[in-house]
Amino acid sequence: MNIYKLISKRFGGEEFGKNSGEYKFGKIKSAKEEAMRRSPEIPIIDLGIGEPDGMPEQPIIDKLYEESMVYSNRGYADNGCEEFKIAAIKYMKDVYGVDGLDLSKEITHAIGSKNAFAFFPAAFIDTDDYALITSPGYPVLGAHTEWMGGKVYPLPLLEENSFLPDLDNIPQDVLDRAKILYLNYPNNPTGAIATKEFYKKVVKFAKENNVFVIADAAYGDLQFVGETLSFLSIEGAKEVGVEVHSLSKAFNMTGWRLAFVVGNSLGLDLFKHSKNNYDSGQFLAIQKAGVFALQHPEFTKPIREKYLRRHKKLVEILKSIGFDAKVPGGTFFLYLPIPKGVKDGITFNSGEDFCQYLIKELHISSVPWDEEGAFIRFSVTFETQNRTEDDVFTELKRRLESVSFYF
Ligand SMILES: Cc1ncc(COP(=O)(O)O)c(C=O)c1O
C-alpha cells in the first residue's frame, strides 16, 4: 500500500510534508535536538516559542473548576452562550471603545481564533478567487484559501511602510478577483501596530473594491504605545468586515481555546454556517471562565508589562552587539534583520541560515522569516525555569558576545 499516492493535490500529493510551513518548524526542532545531543550540558535559551509562558489568573482557573461541575454545562455549546457574548460586547466597549454591537447578530464565539480563520475561506473563496494576505504572517487563512481552490496574493510588510501593506499597488486583475483582505495588528511577526489613518484607508479600499476584511486581533490588548485600537472603532468598518479576538494571549488562556468573532452581521451568519459544520462549540465551563476573564481586562496589564520589560532588556543587549533592534509597538515578538555573517567565518544568506547557526552553535532558539528579506523573530515568552529573568538575559548576552557578527 502507498498512502502517498492517495493524498489530495491540495495537500501536495506525493510531495506532502516536503515543502510546507510545518517543515520550517520541523527543521528548528531537529536542529534543537542535534544541539542537545552534542552538548546536553548547555541549556537552550528558547526565544522561538510563540505562546505565553504564564498561567491565567487564579480566579479564572477557579471559575473553570466551578463551572465544570455544573450539570447544564456538560452538553454541546453550538454557537455559544449568551453570557459570553454579553461579556465580549462589554469588553469591546471598555477596552476598545467599540459601542453598540448587536448581541443577536454581530458576535459569536470560536474555539480559538485559529479555527475562526480556517472557517472563512469556505464562505468566500471559489476557484481562482484571491485572498489578500499580509506577508510574512499567520498562515491559516491562506492555507484554507488554497484548499478551496483560491489563490493568495501576498501583501509585503516592509519597514519603510511601518510594516503596513501597500493597498495602492495591487494589480487590477487581482483586485477583480479579490474576496478577502486579512490583516493582523498588533502584528505577528513584525510587532507593528496599525493606525487609525491606515484603518480608514482599509475601509475605503474594501468599499471601492468590494473586498471583505478579516482583522486578526489575537494580540489586540498587547500594545505598548498609544491607545489600544480596534478596526471596528473606525466609521464604516462594520459594513465591510469582522474582527477576531482571542483570549489566548490577553489572558494566558492559550490551550483553553477561546476567541470571539465580532462585526458585520452577514459575515457572522456566514461564519456561523461554516462553523456549524466543523465543530459544536467550546465547552461551556471554559466559556464561562472566559466571561470572568473578559470582565477583568485589568488581568492583561501585568502580562503586557512583563513583555515590555523583557523587550527592553532584549533590545538593549541586541543593540550593544550591533543588531538594528527596536522595541516593537506590540506583541511578544521582536523581528530583526539578520547579520551578514561572523567575522572571519560563516556568512548568512537567509533567516534560516542564521537561525540554524544560533541554535547549533549558541543554543539559542528563534524562528526565521525569509518571505520579505532575511529576518529572524525572537519571542520574549521564554520560560525562566529555576533561573531569574535577568539570569537568562545575562547568559544570552554572554553567548551572543562570544561571536563577532558583522552587519
Ligand atoms: C497572528 C495570530 N493570529 C491568530 C493566532 C491564533 O491564536 P488562537 O488560536 O490561540 O486564538 C495566533 C497564534 O499564535 C497568531 O499569531
The ligand as an SDF file (V2000), in Angstrom:
LIG
                    3D

 16 16  0  0  0  0  0  0  0  0999 V2000
   -1.3960   36.2990   14.2940 C   0  0  0  0  0  0  0  0  0  0  0  0
   -2.0620   35.1930   15.0150 C   0  0  0  0  0  0  0  0  0  0  0  0
   -3.3780   35.0230   14.8710 N   0  0  0  0  0  0  0  0  0  0  0  0
   -4.0390   34.0470   15.4870 C   0  0  0  0  0  0  0  0  0  0  0  0
   -3.3770   33.1500   16.3050 C   0  0  0  0  0  0  0  0  0  0  0  0
   -4.1440   32.0360   16.9190 C   0  0  0  0  0  0  0  0  0  0  0  0
   -4.4650   32.2620   18.2350 O   0  0  0  0  0  0  0  0  0  0  0  0
   -5.5270   31.3750   18.9860 P   0  0  0  0  0  0  0  0  0  0  0  0
   -5.9820   30.3100   18.0370 O   0  0  0  0  0  0  0  0  0  0  0  0
   -4.8210   30.8160   20.1460 O   0  0  0  0  0  0  0  0  0  0  0  0
   -6.6550   32.2880   19.3390 O   0  0  0  0  0  0  0  0  0  0  0  0
   -2.0050   33.2840   16.5040 C   0  0  0  0  0  0  0  0  0  0  0  0
   -1.2960   32.3290   17.3570 C   0  0  0  0  0  0  0  0  0  0  0  0
   -0.1360   32.2700   17.5100 O   0  0  0  0  0  0  0  0  0  0  0  0
   -1.3290   34.3360   15.8320 C   0  0  0  0  0  0  0  0  0  0  0  0
   -0.0160   34.5020   15.9750 O   0  0  0  0  0  0  0  0  0  0  0  0
  1  2  1  0
  2  3  1  0
  2 15  2  0
  3  4  2  0
  4  5  1  0
  5  6  1  0
  5 12  2  0
  6  7  1  0
  7  8  1  0
  8  9  2  0
  8 10  1  0
  8 11  1  0
 12 13  1  0
 12 15  1  0
 13 14  2  0
 15 16  1  0
M  END
$$$$
